[in-house]
Each structure stands twice: as C-alpha cells, then as structure tokens.
Amino acid sequence: MIPLQLTGFTLTNALGCGIDVTRQALLNNHSGLRRYDFDDAALPMFIGRVKEIDTLTFPSAYQDYACRNHYLAYLALQQDHFMEKIAKLKKQYSSQRIGLFLGTSTSGILETELVYRNYLSKGKDIPATYHYATTHDNFALAQFVSDYCDLDGPVFVVSTACSSSAKVFADASRFIQSGFCDAAIVGGVDSLCYTTLYGFSALELISPFPCQPADKNRRGISIGEAAGFAILEKKESISLKSGQINLLGYGESSDAYHMATPDPTGKGMAKAMQLALQRASCSKDMIDYVNLHGTATKSNDLAEDKALLSVLGKQVPCSSTKGWTGHTLGAAGITEILISAILLQEQWIPKSLHTEVVDPAIEGYIILQSYYKKMDKVMSNSFGFGGNNCSVILGLDV
C-alpha cells in the first residue's frame, strides 16, 4: 500500500489530556489506574477514569449530544491544537474531501443506563432531555464530531469491540487510496459505563489490582476510557520532514471462533499480523517493537503469544501499555497506535507496567525494564470480541 502520514494527533486518557501528558507518564512509568470511584458502589477493581470530564462545560449548541462519550470526544479535540489542524486541513482540501472514520464500542450507552436507573425503574416516564439517536446510537459519535468540526465528507463508525479504533486506519487508507477523499480524520472514543464495569465483573475478567499483562499471577483487565484522533494525509500532498510518523500497513481478520474468547491457537491474530507485514512490505526482522493487545486475561495473553511467535518469533521486544491507561475497549486501538507513535518519536521501549514475573507459558520477549532503542517500525495489535483482529504498522521518515 501507499504509506500515509500522520500529520497531527491527540490523545486523552486516564493519564490526562494531551499527547505530552501521556508521553511523560510513559517515560516515568506512571500509571493512570486508580481504585474504582465511578459511582458509590465499592467494586473491587482499578479503573482508568478521565477525571477532567467531571468539570467539563459542554457548548450549549450541542446539548442534544450531551453524554459522557461526547464529553470525552470534545475534551480530546481541544488538546494539542487539534482543532487548528482541522481548520488548516479544511482550507487545504475542503470539508467535502475529508473523511471521518471513528471507532467506539459502548458509545453513549451510559445515558440509557441512567434513564433506566433514575426513571424507568421508578415507574417514571423517559425525560424529554434524553436523546437516543444523538447519544446512545453508535453513529452519534461521528455525527457529533462531524457537526462540531463542520465536516462534510465520508463519515462512518466502526464498532468491532476492542479493534474498533484500529480498523478505522484501514478504512481511511482504503477511502483515500480509492479517491473518495483526500485526507482523513481517524479516531476512537469509549467511556466508562455500567455495561462494561458490571458486565466484565460478572464475567470474572476484572482484576482486583492494576492489570498485570503476561504476569504469571495476572487476574484480568482494568477498564479505562479514552479518546484519540489522528490526521492521515498522502505523503505527496505535504512537505516531508525527517522524524514524521507514517502508516505503513494494516492487517485485518475475523476468525469468529467465539463471541467472547479468542481462538487459543492465535490463528486469526496471526493472520492480521501477516497481512500488516505484507501491506507494509516488511519482513519480520524489520519490526523493532510490538505494542501488544495484552489485556492481562489468561486466554488473550496466551493466544496473542502464540500468534506473535508464529509470525515474528521470540526475539522482537514487546509489551502491553494497558498498565498505564487500562483497557479502553473501543478506544484501545487509537490509544495504543498513538502511544506507538510516541514511542517511535522517543525511541523508547516501555516495560509492561505492573508485570513482575512473566507467565512461564508465554515465550515471547516481554519487556520488564524500559529502555531506549533505535526504532524505525513498530506494530500495534488490537483484538476484539468475536475474533475481530487488526494489526497496524507505523514507521518513521528518516
């Protein structure tokens, strides 16, 4: 495929608002996970909550969109001069030639949950202030961002569980290279809600401690929330500079092994990684680091390890960054792809935070101490429920 350049990006998560906050947390091994404090329940878990949402004032013109998910999207759009970059993008290409491709898993379901909790369960009518179509509906996210950013090009939302906001990179690439748009804004937003917090707890997939990916004593995931956006442009449309981040390749697969459990052989995951290498015209030896999906569940970590060994072997350094942000579900793809971009900029390989002793059943090269290393290409994996798998390769212009 023809590489695309990431000419701007922004990320907000439990570490704070903006790329620099995440960058410093990575370099200083500082986690954003905290004891459960989302409501009055004392659930035995750690979460990655974006506390800045609690004091956010939403523009009055967009009150029909008001929900936690859109608050989070709005907060992220204010960081890293991203709205200024969108304005320049529209001036260069026109708003009709810019695509918008976003991923989410739960969207604004929290608003519906609150309606059931506060009204329907008490025999009251649904309040007039509740708007399903502009909050809970999956497309509401893209509708809000498109409206707020005044975009008129192709727009849609991907919802494939935890691979949602990785797959948008693939969709944007196809749209640009097919001529449907000249540039694209990709991203993903997922916010905390009761469906995931109580649902994963009921599935016994939640750790009572900060998650420990690949650790022999791991107990499960720590749920987080995040919003991230990136701009993709054709390289020939912009002035090239050394040190710029490029989208080199992507790979997608759908193994449909089980609704909630990955194929233990890792075949579907491996297929996504292989396709990403092919599209990027890379050999396995050219990948300097892998940002694992690394959820800290027994089944996911073992399946991903098998996939990694079959495609890249035992020598490539890899780690999970979910110890910093938690598992941000539908926003995991964009979160970890942008973290991978930061790591390329910093030439920094992070340890798998909170991992102390690697599970003996895992044979991959799990990093337990962060270090600097010259890197040109990195892979980021995002694997979702239902076997929806996506791998993305980023590289530096040097």
C-alpha positions in Angstrom: 0.0 0.0 0.0 1.0 3.6 -0.4 2.0 5.0 3.1 0.0 7.8 4.7 1.5 10.3 7.0 0.1 11.1 10.5 0.3 14.9 10.3 -1.4 15.5 13.6 -2.7 13.5 16.6 -4.1 14.0 20.0 -4.9 11.6 22.9 -6.8 11.9 26.2 -6.9 9.1 28.7 -6.6 8.4 32.4 -3.1 9.8 32.4 -4.5 13.2 31.5 -5.3 15.4 28.5 -2.9 15.7 25.5 0.0 13.9 24.0 2.7 15.4 26.3 1.0 14.1 29.5 0.9 10.5 28.1 4.5 10.9 26.8 5.8 11.9 30.3 3.8 9.2 32.0 5.3 6.5 29.7 8.9 7.8 30.3 8.3 8.0 34.0 6.5 4.7 34.4 3.5 6.5 35.9 0.1 4.7 35.8 -3.2 6.4 35.4 -5.1 3.5 37.1 -7.0 4.2 40.3 -9.3 2.4 42.7 -12.9 2.3 41.5 -14.5 5.7 42.0 -17.0 5.9 39.2 -20.1 5.7 41.4 -21.0 4.9 45.0 -20.5 1.1 44.5 -17.4 -0.3 46.0 -16.5 -2.6 43.1 -13.1 -4.4 43.8 -11.2 -3.1 40.8 -9.0 -0.4 39.4 -10.1 1.8 36.5 -8.6 4.3 34.1 -11.0 7.3 34.6 -10.6 10.6 32.9 -11.3 12.9 35.9 -11.3 16.1 33.7 -14.8 15.1 32.3 -16.3 15.8 35.7 -15.8 19.6 35.5 -16.3 19.9 31.7 -18.7 22.5 30.3 -20.4 21.4 27.1 -21.3 24.0 24.4 -25.0 24.9 24.6 -25.4 24.4 20.8 -24.6 20.7 21.2 -26.8 19.8 24.2 -28.7 17.1 22.3 -25.3 15.3 22.1 -24.6 15.6 25.8 -23.3 12.3 27.2 -20.1 11.1 28.8 -18.8 9.7 25.5 -19.2 13.0 23.7 -17.8 15.0 26.6 -14.7 12.8 26.3 -14.5 13.3 22.5 -14.9 17.1 22.9 -12.2 17.2 25.6 -9.8 15.4 23.3 -10.5 17.7 20.4 -9.4 20.7 22.5 -5.9 19.3 23.0 -2.7 19.5 21.0 -4.0 22.3 18.8 -6.1 19.7 17.0 -9.0 21.9 16.0 -6.5 24.4 14.5 -5.0 21.5 12.5 -8.5 20.5 11.3 -9.1 24.1 10.2 -5.9 24.0 8.1 -6.9 20.7 6.7 -10.3 22.0 5.6 -8.6 25.1 4.0 -6.3 22.8 2.0 -8.7 20.1 0.9 -12.2 21.5 1.6 -14.6 19.9 4.2 -16.1 17.7 1.5 -12.8 15.9 0.7 -12.0 15.0 4.3 -13.2 11.6 5.6 -14.1 10.9 9.2 -13.7 7.3 10.5 -14.3 6.7 14.2 -14.4 3.6 16.4 -16.5 3.0 19.5 -17.8 0.0 21.4 -20.3 1.3 24.0 -20.9 4.8 22.6 -23.2 6.8 24.9 -24.9 3.8 26.4 -24.4 5.3 29.9 -27.1 7.8 29.1 -29.6 5.0 28.5 -28.4 3.2 31.7 -29.1 6.3 33.7 -32.5 6.7 32.2 -33.4 3.1 33.3 -31.8 3.6 36.7 -33.3 7.0 37.5 -36.7 6.9 35.7 -38.0 3.6 34.3 -37.1 1.6 37.4 -39.2 4.0 39.4 -42.2 3.9 37.1 -41.5 7.4 35.6 -41.5 8.4 32.0 -38.4 8.9 29.9 -37.4 12.6 30.3 -37.6 14.9 27.3 -33.9 15.6 27.7 -32.9 12.1 26.7 -32.0 11.7 23.0 -31.1 8.1 22.0 -30.2 9.0 18.4 -27.6 11.6 19.4 -26.1 9.8 22.4 -26.5 6.1 22.6 -26.6 5.2 18.9 -23.1 4.2 17.7 -23.3 6.7 14.8 -23.9 9.5 17.3 -20.2 9.8 17.9 -19.4 10.5 14.3 -22.4 12.7 14.0 -21.3 14.9 16.9 -17.6 15.1 15.7 -18.7 15.8 12.1 -21.1 18.5 13.3 -18.7 20.1 15.8 -15.8 20.1 13.3 -18.0 21.1 10.4 -17.0 18.2 8.1 -19.0 17.2 5.0 -17.0 14.2 3.6 -17.5 10.5 4.0 -18.2 9.5 7.6 -18.9 6.3 9.5 -18.4 4.5 12.7 -16.8 1.1 13.2 -17.9 -1.0 16.2 -16.0 -4.3 16.4 -15.3 -4.3 20.1 -11.7 -3.7 21.1 -10.4 -3.5 17.5 -12.8 -0.7 16.5 -10.5 2.3 16.5 -7.6 0.3 14.9 -9.7 -0.8 12.0 -10.5 2.9 11.2 -6.9 3.3 9.9 -7.6 0.5 7.4 -10.9 2.1 6.3 -9.3 5.5 6.0 -6.5 4.1 3.9 -8.9 2.4 1.5 -11.0 5.5 1.1 -8.1 7.8 0.4 -6.4 5.4 -2.0 -9.7 4.8 -3.8 -10.2 8.5 -4.3 -13.2 9.1 -2.1 -11.4 11.6 0.0 -8.0 13.4 0.0 -7.4 13.2 3.7 -9.0 11.6 6.8 -9.5 12.1 10.5 -9.5 8.8 12.3 -10.1 8.1 15.9 -12.0 6.4 18.6 -13.8 7.2 21.9 -15.1 4.8 24.6 -16.2 5.9 28.0 -16.9 4.2 31.3 -20.4 2.8 31.7 -22.2 0.2 33.8 -22.5 -2.3 31.0 -18.7 -2.8 30.9 -17.9 -2.3 34.5 -20.5 -4.6 35.9 -20.5 -6.9 32.8 -16.8 -7.7 32.8 -17.1 -8.1 36.6 -19.8 -10.7 36.1 -17.7 -12.5 33.6 -14.9 -12.7 36.3 -12.5 -11.0 33.9 -11.7 -8.0 36.2 -8.5 -7.8 38.3 -8.8 -6.5 41.9 -5.4 -4.9 41.3 -3.9 -2.8 38.5 -3.8 -5.2 35.5 -0.6 -7.3 35.0 -0.3 -8.3 31.3 1.5 -11.6 30.8 2.3 -11.9 34.5 2.0 -15.4 35.9 -0.3 -14.1 38.6 -2.5 -11.9 36.4 -6.1 -11.7 37.4 -7.8 -9.9 34.5 -8.3 -6.5 32.9 -8.6 -2.9 34.3 -11.2 -1.0 32.3 -10.3 2.5 31.2 -11.7 5.3 29.0 -10.0 7.3 26.3 -10.4 9.5 23.2 -7.9 9.9 20.4 -7.8 11.4 16.9 -5.3 11.5 14.1 -5.0 13.1 10.7 -3.9 11.0 7.8 -2.7 12.5 4.5 -1.0 11.3 1.3 2.8 11.9 1.6 2.9 13.6 -1.8 0.4 16.2 -0.5 2.7 17.6 2.2 6.3 18.7 2.8 8.2 15.8 4.2 10.3 16.1 7.3 12.5 13.5 9.0 11.0 12.1 12.1 7.4 12.1 10.8 5.2 9.1 11.5 3.7 7.1 8.7 1.0 4.5 8.5 2.9 1.7 6.6 0.4 -1.2 6.7 -2.6 -2.8 8.3 -4.0 -6.3 8.5 -7.5 -7.4 9.4 -9.0 -10.8 10.1 -12.2 -12.2 11.6 -11.9 -15.7 12.9 -15.3 -15.8 14.6 -14.0 -18.5 17.0 -16.2 -17.5 19.9 -18.3 -14.5 21.0 -16.0 -13.5 23.9 -13.0 -15.9 23.8 -10.1 -15.7 21.4 -9.1 -18.7 19.3 -6.5 -20.4 21.6 -4.3 -21.1 18.6 -4.0 -17.4 17.7 -4.5 -18.2 14.0 -6.8 -15.2 13.4 -4.5 -12.8 15.3 -1.5 -14.2 13.3 -3.3 -13.6 10.0 -3.9 -9.9 10.9 -0.2 -9.5 11.7 0.9 -11.3 8.5 -1.3 -9.1 6.3 0.0 -6.0 8.0 3.6 -7.1 7.2 2.6 -7.8 3.6 1.0 -4.4 3.1 3.9 -2.6 4.7 6.4 -4.6 2.5 8.2 -5.6 5.7 9.9 -8.7 6.8 9.5 -9.9 10.4 13.1 -8.7 11.2 12.1 -5.1 10.4 9.7 -4.8 13.3 11.6 -3.2 16.2 8.8 -3.4 18.8 5.2 -4.7 19.2 2.6 -3.0 21.4 0.6 -6.0 22.4 -3.1 -6.1 22.8 -2.1 -7.6 26.1 -5.3 -7.5 28.2 -3.9 -9.4 31.2 -6.6 -12.2 30.8 -5.2 -15.7 30.7 -6.8 -16.6 27.3 -5.9 -13.4 25.4 -2.3 -13.2 26.5 -1.6 -16.9 25.7 -3.4 -16.7 22.3 -1.5 -13.5 21.3 1.8 -15.0 22.3 1.2 -18.0 20.0 0.3 -15.6 17.2 3.4 -13.5 17.9 5.7 -16.5 17.9 4.3 -17.8 14.6 4.7 -14.5 12.8 7.6 -12.6 14.4 9.4 -15.2 16.5 10.8 -14.9 20.0 13.3 -12.0 19.5 11.1 -8.9 18.9 10.7 -6.8 22.1 7.0 -6.5 23.1 4.9 -5.2 26.0 1.4 -4.1 26.8 0.7 -0.4 27.6 -2.6 -1.2 29.3 -0.9 -0.8 32.7 -0.8 2.9 32.0 -4.3 3.5 30.6 -6.4 0.4 31.4 -8.2 -1.4 28.6 -10.1 1.4 26.8 -12.1 -1.1 24.8 -13.4 0.6 21.6 -10.7 3.3 22.1 -7.9 0.8 22.7 -6.8 0.8 19.0 -6.3 4.5 18.7 -4.9 4.8 22.2 -2.2 2.2 21.6 -1.4 3.2 18.0 -0.8 6.8 19.1 1.2 5.5 22.1 3.3 3.6 19.5 3.8 6.8 17.6 5.0 8.5 20.7 7.4 5.6 21.3 8.8 6.0 17.8 9.4 9.7 18.4 11.1 9.0 21.7 12.9 5.8 20.5 11.7 4.3 23.7 10.5 0.8 24.5 8.3 0.7 27.6 8.2 -2.2 30.0 4.9 -4.0 30.6 3.9 -1.9 33.6 2.8 -3.9 36.7 4.2 -7.1 35.2 6.6 -8.7 37.7 7.2 -12.3 36.6 6.3 -13.4 33.1 4.0 -16.5 32.9 6.2 -19.5 32.0 3.7 -20.5 29.4 4.5 -17.2 27.5 7.5 -17.5 25.2 7.6 -14.0 23.7 10.1 -11.4 24.7 8.1 -9.4 27.3 10.0 -6.3 28.4 10.2 -5.8 32.1 12.6 -2.8 32.1 12.0 0.2 29.9 14.9 1.3 27.7 15.9 3.5 24.7 16.4 1.8 21.4 16.8 2.9 17.8 13.5 2.0 16.1 12.1 2.5 12.6 9.0 0.4 12.6 6.6 -0.8 15.3 3.4 -2.9 15.2 0.3 -2.3 17.4 -2.2 -5.2 17.9 -5.9 -4.8 18.7 -8.0 -7.9 19.0 -11.7 -7.7 19.8 -14.6 -10.0 20.8 -15.9 -12.2 18.1 -12.4 -12.6 16.6 -12.2 -9.1 15.1 -8.5 -8.7 14.7 -6.4 -5.7 13.5 -2.7 -5.1 13.4 -1.2 -1.7 12.3 2.4 -0.9 11.4 3.9 2.6 11.8 7.2 3.8 10.6 9.5 6.8 10.7 10.6 9.0 7.9 14.4 9.1 8.3 
